[in-house]
Amino acid sequence: MKHAGPFHKVAPLCSDFSARDSSLINDEPSQASVNIAVIAENKAVAQSWIAQTQHYCKSGVEADEARYGRFRFHSCAYDQPLPAGDIHEAHVIVDTKASGIRWQDVEPRATRVFFHHIGGTTEAGLRGGIHYCWSSPEAGSAFCGSLFSRLARPGIIGITWEDYADLLPDSASAQCLLSGAEKLDAAISALRDQAAGPPSERATLALLHIEGDDCLSLGDYLDVCNAAEEFLPSQCRLVATVFIAGRANRLDLQLALFSPWNEAVAGYAQLVPEPYLGARNDLTRF
């Protein structure tokens, strides 16, 4: 296949980038504040999660101890009321080792609720919301940092927080697959191997993020999207985004999969493999 020119030399139309679903081109991202509450066994744990999340955010965006760009963070203990005003996202850090807490009774009033299960298994009795399963708090905060970075600074083909919130189901089991290599085929092959079997067979939504240097072409983008379509189930909606990172000779792929929430099968999800926790630069490339 003869590839088109690099993205920085081409100004394509949205239809040029459509695979199964057209990606969303962002020209002027909204700057309205997004309030995010982090709820944990105590406020110190919630504050630690926020600090780790901001550590993994990309630089170059206005930030302080409670803010990253348009995102405003609020820390809460599980038995405290949420801050006054609209809470757009509530992230509940579920640690089954924390004694005396009935996590199923934690039902924050927020537009979107995310449960981050720490320790590799999910807590019984929880319903609704988006459920992630992590090996450690660092793995979860690393993923959140990379996600907020992309939503704060969408690339040439990116999505705003509003787009992201509209795409998500009300309830789902979620996981993320990562691959990276110098060669396009190697990165695609690694992603395909990870997605085989349970990780993708029940997915109804896939958010694919592609990050490369300034030689990344429209043809490369289509190759990745077409490969993803081949291993994703037919009922899965695929939305792909691109960010030009400037890292020479490197292509990184992140595939977030959302499946109907089913407590019996949710525990297999393993997000952000441990090797990615070794260096901040590896985590922030998404």
N, C-alpha and C positions, 0 to 999 in steps of 0.2 A: 504494500500500500504506500503510495506517495503522500507524505504528510504535507499539510499546509504549513504556512509560515508560523513563526513563534507568536504567542499571544500579544507580546508588546509591539508587534508590527502589523497586527490585524485587528480590525474593529468589526467583529461579526455581529449578525443579528441573532436574536434569541432563538429563532427557529433553527439556526445553523448548529446549535448545541443540543438539540433534542435527541435523546435516546428513547427510553420508554416514556420519560416525562421531561418536559422542558425545565431546565434549571432556571433559577430566578436571578435576573441581572439586577444588581443594586447600583443605582446612580447616586441617590441622595438619602443615606440612611437616616431614619428618624432619630432625634436626640432626646426624646422624652425619657425621663428617668424610669428605670425598672427596679422595683424594690424586691429584694431577695432575702428571705428569712432563712437562717440556718438554725435548726433545732436539734439539740443533742441532750445527753444525760445531764449536763450542766453547761453553764454559759462559757466556761473556760474551754471545754471541748469544742463548742461551736465556734468560738473565736479562733481556736487553733486551725480548724477546717478552713475558715475564711482566709487566714494568713497563708496557709499552704496553697490555697487556690490562687491567691494573688501572686504568690511566688512563681507559679507556673504560667501566669499570664505573660503575654509578650510585652516588651517594653514599647515606649512610643505613644502610649495612651495615658491621658491624665489619670492619676491614681493617688489615693492616700489609704490610710488604714481601714477605711470603711467604704471605699469607692474604687471602681475601675471603669473609667469612661462613664457611660450612662448607667451602669449598674451600681446600686446602693445596697450594701450588705448590712444585715441586722442579725445579731446573735441572740439566741434565746435558749433557756432550759426547757425541757419537755413539759414542765408544770407551770410555765409562765405564759401570760397572755402575749399575743403578738403585738408589735408596735401598731399604733393607730394609723389609719389610712389604708390604702389599697396595697396588698401584698400580691405581687404578680407570680412569684415562685416561692414555694416553701420546700426546703431540702431537709428531710428528717434523717439524721445519722443514726441508724439502728445498730446498736452494739448489743448482741445477745449476752455478752459477759457482764453488762451493767445490771446488777441485781435490783429487784424491787420495782421494775418499770414494766407496765403493761403497754407495750408499744402499739398494740391494736387499738388502744384508747386515744392515741395521739392523732387527732384529726384537725389539722390546722385549716383555718379559713383562708384559702388562697386560690388564685385563678388556676395555678398548676401546682401539683404536689408530687415530689420526687422522694422515694425512699431509697437510701443508700445502705444496703445490708453489708456489714463488715464481718469478714471471717469466712467468706466463701459459701455460706448457706443463707437462706431467707428465713425470716421470722414468721412463725405460723400465725394465722388469724388475720393477717393484713389484707385489706381489699382496696381496690381502686388505686389511682395514681400510677406513676411510672416507677418500676422497680429495677434497680441495679444491684448487682452482687459483686463485691470487691474483696480481694485478698487482704487489703490493708486500707486505712484512711488515706494514706499517701496516693494510692492508686486512684481512688475516687476523686480526690482534690486535683490531681494532675489532669484527669479527664475534664473536670469542670473548668479548670484554668484554660485549657486549650479551646474548649467550646466558647467560653465567654470572649476569648481573644478574637475568634473568628466572627462572632456576632457583633463585637464592638468595632471591628475593622474589616468588613467584608471585602474580599478581593475583587478581581475583575468580574468574576461570576460568583456572587455570594448571596447570602440571605441575611435579612435583618432579624432581630429578635421576634418581631411581629410575624414574619414569615414562618420562623421556626415554631412559635407557639401555635400557629394555625395548623401546621402540618402534624403535630403530635396527637396521638390518640389520647382519650381520657384515661385509659388504663392499659398498661402494657408491661411485659417483661423485656428489658433492654440489655443489649450488650454491644461491645465495640471491638472490632478486629483491626489490627495494625500491621502494616507491612512497609518495608522500605528497601530500596536497592539502587544501585547505579544504573541498571538497565531496566527498561520498561517491562520487558517480558518477565524478568525475575520478580519484580514487584507484584505483577499481576498473578503470577504462579503462586507466590507465597500467600497472597490474599485468598485465592481460590482454595488452596489446601486448608486454610483455617476455617473457611465457610462451609466446608463439606459436612453433610449430616445435620445434626440437631441445631447448630448455630443459625442456619438459614432456612430450614425446611418449613418453619411456621411463620416466617416474617411476613408482615403486611406493609411495612414501610422500611426503606433503606435510605439513609443519608450518607452519601459517598463524598468524601473530601479528598481532593487531589492537590498536592503541593509539590512544586518543582522549581527549577531555575528558569531564567528568561529564555531558554531554548525550548521550553514546553510548547507543543504545537496543538492546533485543533485536532489533527490526526491522532496524537497521543491521547487527548481527552476522549475522543470517540472510541479508541481501542480499549481504554479502561472501562468506559460505560458499557460497551458491547460485551466485554468479558464478564462484567458484573451481571448483566442481563441473562447470560448463559447459565450461571449457577444459582441465581435467585429464583424462587418459585414464581409462577405466572401471576399470582394474585398480589405480588409485592410491588408497591409503587417506589420507583427509584428517582431520587433527586440528587443531582451532583453539583458540587461547587469546586472552584479552583482558586488557589492563591499562589502568586509568584513570590517565592521566598528569597531568591537570589543565592541559594546554596548550589554551588556548581556540581554537576554530575550526580544529582540525587533526585529520586522520585519517591515521595512518601504518600501512602494511601491510608485513609481511615474510613472504616465502614461501620456505621452505627445501625444496628438492626433492632426493630421493634416488633414484638410478637404478642398475640393475645395473652394477657396475664393468666397464668395457670400455676398455682402454688406447687403442684406436684412436679413440674418440670423446670421451674424457675432457677433452681439451685445450680444448674450446670454453667450458668453464665460466668465467664472469667474475663474481666475487662482490664485492659492495659497490662500486658505481660510484665513480669517482674524486671526483665532486662531494661525496660524503658524507664525504670525508676532510678537508674544509676546516675544520670546526668540531666541537669535542667535543660540543656540545649536539645537533647533528644525529645523531651516531653513538649517543649514549646514549638516544635517544628510544625505542629498541626495548628 
